[in-house]
Amino acid sequence: MLNIQQLTYLLTVGLFLIATQPTIAESSANIPTPTKTNRSKSQRIIFKLPPNDGKPKSTLSAGSRGDWQCPQDATSTTTLSKQYPLMVLVPSDSNYGLTSAEHPTFLVYLPQTSAKQLILSFMEEDNQLYSQTFIPIQGKPGIVSIKSANNSPSLKVGKTYKWALVLVCGEKASPNDPVVTSWVRRVPLAQPQSHHKASLEQANTYSQQGIWYDAVLALAQIKNAQPDNQAIADIWADFLKSAGLEAIATQPLRF
């Protein structure tokens, strides 16, 4: 049997718990919970176009064949080859980008092709040949990385170069081979970056400084290392969209 004192104590504790329950619930409801949307927005990397200083007057791409395919591939039934031509990954509205590298790495979308090699050439602004490198390819569709040979002349800081990519359709290069062109200018870094391992922070720094070729390479390396990471895939897609390249954002990386 409970005496009067024990009963009074139990009633007091019960009333206290009832009175405080709404307050506890209300306090919990007022604590902001991070949402998936907020996290995604904070991780977006959007490319910022650099000033036009040093940009050539004309940066239009040129080529010898309208569909950028080898003759033997023009009748292919491969849908991917028809939908996406040979193209360089560079902002679509300028066809021009900056780099901080002596021997920059370029990303190129390569359609299904029977060609076995590419030729990467650099020309100075007076169209004098600066360097040339032959690059073997497998011909599978996707985004590949290319760069000039390590023993070729390095790009000079402050200079702008026209670079051309020729898809060699036969045993040797021909004037009728598909070719795409773009422009690159080497600049010093405002904030030196480590080149040992790419990071989202590093890619964002390049993007904010308008250094296209370094930014897109860093993000591609991260995506290539984490192919099943949807968050990274979303960042990659947003980045390419900011440069007008969303059409190939889901294409495989082959490097």
N, C-alpha and C positions, 0 to 999 in steps of 0.2 A: 504494500500500500504506500502511495506517495503522500507525504505530508504536505501541508499548505506551502511551506517554504520551497520544496522541490518543484511543486506544480507551478508556482509563480515564476520560478527560474526558467522552466521549459517554455512557458507562454511568452516570456520576455525574449528569449532567443529566437523563437519562431516568428514573432512580430518583426524582429530586427532583420531576419533573412528576407521576409516578404517585402519589407520597405526598401531594402537595398538592391533587390533583383533588377528592377527597371533601370536603376542608375548604372549598374554594371553593364547591362545590355546596351544602354545608350552610349556609354563610354567606348565600348568596343566598336559600335557602329560609326563613331566619329574618327576612328583611326584610319587614315588613308591607306588603301591597299594598292600597290603597284599593279597596273594592268598590263596585259600582253601588248596592247596597242602602244602604251607609253614607252615600253622597253624597245619596241621596234623602231619608234620614231627617234629615240635617242641614239640608235645605232646606224642611222642612215648616213651614207657618205655621198655627197652630191658634188660633182666636179664644178669648179669655179673657173670660168674662162680667164686667161691671163690678159694683160694689156696687149695692144697690137704692136708694141715696140719690137722692131726687128722682123716683123712678119712680112713676107714677100707680097708684092702688089697682087699677084695672081697665084692662087694655090689650088686651082682646079685640077682634078685628077684627069689623066689622059690614058688612052689605051688604043690598041690596034684592032680589037675585036669587041663588038658591042655586048656580047653575052659573056665575055671573059672565060670562054671554054675552049679547050682544044677541039679541033675538027672531029677527031675520033670520038669525043665525048658528047658532041652536040646532039646526037640522036639517042643518047641514053634515056632510058625510061625512069631513071632515078629521080623521084620527085624533089629530093633535097637539092640536087644539082641545079634543077631549073628554078627553084624558089630562091636560093641564096647563091649569088655569084661570088667569085673571088673578091675579097675586100679586106682592107686594112682596118684595124680597130683604132680609129682616130675620130675626134668630134666631127660629126657629119656636116656641120655648118661652116667649118673652117678648113678641114683637111690639113691641119697644121697642129703640131704639138711641141712641147718643151721636154727636155730631158736633162738630167745632171750627170749622165753616164758618158764615159769616154767611148765605150762601145755599147750603145743602147740595145736593149732587146725589144723587138716589135712583136705585137700579136696580130695574127692574120687569120681570117676565116678562109679555110680551104675547102671547096666543094669536092665531091667525089670526082676523082680524075685518074686517068691512066698515066699522067706525067710522072716522071721519076725524080725531077729536081727543079729547084727554083734558083734564080739568080738575083741576089741582092746587090744593088749598085747605089753608090752615093755620088752625087754631082754637086759641085760648088755652084754658087748662084750664077756664074757665067757659063754654066753647063759643061765645065771641064770635069772629066771623070776623076773622082777622088779615091774610090776603092770599089772592089767588086769581089763577091764571095759566092761560090756555088754551094747550094744546100740540098742534100738528099731529102726526099719526102716519101711517105708510104702511100699517099693518095686517098686516105680515108677522110670522110667529111668531118669537120670540126675545127676548133680554134687551135692553131699551132704557134709556137714561139720561134722567132728567127733572130739572128744577130750576125754581124760581120765577124770575120776571123780575128782572133786575138792579135795576130801579127800584122793586121791591116792598120792604116793610119787612124789614130783616135780623132774624134770630133773635137774641134777647138772651141773653148768657151767664148760665147758672144757671136759665133758664126752660125749662119743658117744654111742647111743643106737640103737639096731635093733628093729623095730616095725613091728608087723604082724597084718593083718586084716583077720579074718575068717568070711565067710558067712555061717551062721548056717542054714542048709537046713531043718532039722527036729525039733523036740521038744527040742532036746539038741545037743550039739556039737558032731561031729564025726570026726575020723581021715581022712575020705574021703571028708570032706567039703572043698570047694574052699578056697584058702588062697593066699594072696599076701603079700610081705614083702618089706620093705624099711629101710633106715637109717636116723637118725637125730642126730645132735650134737648141744648142747646148747652153745651159745657164748655170751659174754657181748657186748653191743652196743657201737660203737665208738661215735655215736651221739644219746643220749637217745631220744626216740620218745614218744609222747603222745598216749595213747591207748584208749582215749575217743571216737575219731571219725576218721575213715580212710580218707585219702586224697591222691590225686595223688602225691603230694610232698613227703608224707610219704612213699608211695609205691615205688617211684623212689629212695629214700634214701636207703631203704632196698635192692632194686635191685642192686644199685651201690656197696653196701657192701657185696653182695653175700648171703644175708639172705633170702633164698628161701621161706620157709614156711610163714614167716611174710609178704613178698612182695605179694605172690599170694593170701593170705587171704585178705589183704587190698584192692587189686584190685577187688576181688570177692565181697566184701562188697559194694564197690562203684557201681559196675555193678548191683548188686541185688537191690540197692536203686534207680537206674535209669534205669530200664529195657528197656525203649524206647529211650534212648540216644545213637544215632548211633556213635557219637565220642567216647564215653566210650566203646562201643562194639568193635570198631576198635582198641583201645588201648589194650583191653583185648586180642583180637585175635593176635596182634603183640607180646604181652608179651608171650603168650603160644607158639607161633611159635618159639620164641627165645630159648625155652626149649624143642623143639621137640614135643609139644603137640597140634599142630594145628588141628589134626583130631577131637578133641572134643571141639573146641573153640565156636561152635554155640549151644552146648547142654545146656539145661535149668539149672539154679541154683535152688536148692530146699532146701533153709534154710533161 
